[in-house]
């Protein structure tokens, strides 16, 4: 019986990681086609990372996000758990939307408003997760740092191109 429970547990973990990674795949559908054309033509600040770095960073961050959300999902049902998961999934949707807006619509300005909302929601999610499972909150901290950096980068792109 323990083997079955462990297998179900592992299946749920894989599902949550897959769900988070799927958001990255959706975003990449809007991002990759315009990297060599539109994005390459933008004025970017000196601290812009090389394009090849974004993919591996996002894969790692989405995996951590999936693990963190799974850890919260596994907690006993409660108001804090529900609020934390809602915050998590809303920010996850906005993260997918950012790629669509910034790259797909080629609008760094709209992307900037979107990423500021993401930044606020990730912080709120971390604070909510911290109330329930500190390790889950800590797993989101690299994502929060990356979104903070991406926000600065997005703002700089807006300032350099408008």
C-alpha positions as CSV (number, residue, x, y, z in Angstrom):
1,X,0.0,0.0,0.0
2,X,2.8,2.4,0.8
3,X,4.2,1.9,-2.7
4,X,0.9,2.9,-4.3
5,X,0.7,6.0,-2.1
6,X,4.3,6.9,-3.0
7,X,3.6,6.4,-6.7
8,X,0.5,8.7,-6.5
9,X,2.5,11.3,-4.6
10,X,5.2,11.2,-7.3
11,X,2.6,11.4,-10.0
12,X,1.2,14.6,-8.5
13,X,4.6,16.1,-8.1
14,X,5.4,15.4,-11.8
15,X,2.0,16.9,-12.8
16,X,2.7,20.1,-10.9
17,X,6.2,20.4,-12.4
18,X,4.7,19.7,-15.9
19,X,2.0,22.3,-15.4
20,X,4.6,25.0,-14.5
21,X,6.9,23.9,-17.4
22,X,3.9,24.0,-19.8
23,X,3.6,27.7,-19.1
24,X,7.1,28.1,-20.2
25,X,6.4,26.2,-23.4
26,X,3.4,28.4,-24.1
27,X,5.6,31.5,-23.5
28,X,8.3,30.2,-25.8
29,X,5.9,29.8,-28.7
30,X,5.5,33.6,-28.6
31,X,9.1,34.4,-27.7
32,X,11.4,32.2,-29.9
33,X,10.1,33.4,-33.3
34,X,10.8,37.1,-32.6
35,X,14.1,36.8,-30.8
36,X,16.3,37.0,-33.9
37,X,14.1,39.7,-35.5
38,X,12.1,42.1,-33.4
39,X,13.8,41.5,-30.1
40,X,17.3,41.7,-31.7
41,X,16.4,45.1,-33.1
42,X,15.5,46.6,-29.7
43,X,17.9,48.8,-27.8
44,X,18.8,46.9,-24.6
45,X,20.7,47.9,-21.5
46,X,24.3,46.8,-20.9
47,X,23.2,44.3,-18.3
48,X,21.0,42.3,-20.6
49,X,22.0,38.6,-20.3
50,X,22.8,36.6,-23.4
51,X,19.6,35.2,-25.0
52,X,20.8,31.6,-24.6
53,X,20.7,32.0,-20.8
54,X,16.9,32.7,-20.5
55,X,15.9,29.1,-21.5
56,X,17.9,27.2,-18.9
57,X,17.0,29.7,-16.2
58,X,13.3,29.5,-16.9
59,X,13.3,25.7,-17.0
60,X,14.9,25.6,-13.5
61,X,12.6,28.3,-12.2
62,X,9.5,26.6,-13.5
63,X,10.6,23.3,-11.9
64,X,11.0,25.0,-8.5
65,X,7.6,26.7,-8.9
66,X,6.1,23.3,-9.7
67,X,7.7,21.7,-6.6
68,X,6.6,24.6,-4.4
69,X,3.0,24.5,-5.6
70,X,2.9,20.8,-5.1
71,X,4.1,21.2,-1.5
72,X,1.3,23.6,-0.8
73,X,-1.3,21.3,-2.6
74,X,-0.3,18.5,-0.3
75,X,-1.1,20.5,2.8
76,X,-4.4,20.0,4.6
77,X,-7.2,22.1,3.0
78,X,-7.5,25.5,4.6
79,X,-8.2,29.1,3.7
80,X,-4.4,29.9,3.6
81,X,-3.8,26.9,1.3
82,X,-6.6,28.0,-1.0
83,X,-5.4,31.6,-1.1
84,X,-1.8,30.6,-1.7
85,X,-2.8,28.4,-4.6
86,X,-5.0,31.0,-6.1
87,X,-2.2,33.6,-5.9
88,X,0.2,31.1,-7.4
89,X,-2.0,30.2,-10.3
90,X,-2.9,33.8,-11.1
91,X,0.8,34.8,-11.2
92,X,1.5,31.7,-13.3
93,X,-1.2,32.8,-15.8
94,X,0.3,36.4,-15.8
95,X,3.7,34.9,-16.4
96,X,2.5,33.2,-19.6
97,X,0.7,36.4,-20.5
98,X,3.9,38.4,-20.2
99,X,5.5,36.5,-23.1
100,X,2.4,36.9,-25.2
101,X,2.3,40.7,-24.5
102,X,6.0,41.5,-24.6
103,X,7.0,39.3,-27.5
104,X,3.8,38.2,-29.2
105,X,2.3,41.7,-29.3
106,X,5.8,43.3,-29.3
107,X,4.8,45.7,-26.6
108,X,7.5,46.2,-23.9
109,X,5.3,48.9,-22.4
110,X,2.3,46.5,-21.8
111,X,4.8,43.9,-20.7
112,X,6.1,46.3,-18.1
113,X,2.7,46.7,-16.5
114,X,2.2,43.0,-16.7
115,X,5.5,42.2,-15.0
116,X,5.0,44.6,-12.2
117,X,1.7,42.8,-11.4
118,X,3.7,39.5,-11.6
119,X,6.3,40.9,-9.2
120,X,3.6,41.8,-6.7
121,X,1.8,38.5,-7.0
122,X,5.0,36.5,-6.6
123,X,5.8,38.3,-3.4
124,X,2.2,37.8,-2.1
125,X,2.5,34.1,-3.0
126,X,5.7,33.7,-1.1
127,X,4.3,35.4,1.9
128,X,1.2,33.2,1.8
129,X,3.2,30.0,1.2
130,X,5.5,31.0,4.1
131,X,2.5,30.8,6.4
132,X,1.9,27.2,5.5
133,X,5.3,25.7,4.3
134,X,8.5,27.7,4.6
135,X,10.4,25.4,2.2
136,X,7.8,26.1,-0.5
137,X,8.2,29.8,0.0
138,X,12.0,29.5,-0.2
139,X,11.7,27.6,-3.5
140,X,10.0,30.6,-5.0
141,X,12.7,33.1,-3.9
142,X,15.0,32.5,-6.9
143,X,11.9,33.2,-9.1
144,X,11.2,36.4,-7.2
145,X,14.8,37.5,-7.7
146,X,14.6,36.7,-11.4
147,X,11.3,38.5,-11.8
148,X,12.8,41.5,-10.0
149,X,15.7,41.5,-12.4
150,X,13.4,41.0,-15.4
151,X,11.3,43.9,-14.2
152,X,14.3,46.2,-14.2
153,X,15.3,44.9,-17.6
154,X,11.8,45.4,-19.0
155,X,11.7,49.0,-17.6
156,X,15.1,49.7,-19.1
157,X,14.0,48.4,-22.5
158,X,10.9,50.7,-22.4
159,X,13.1,53.7,-21.5
160,X,15.6,52.9,-24.2
161,X,13.0,52.4,-27.0
162,X,10.2,54.9,-26.3
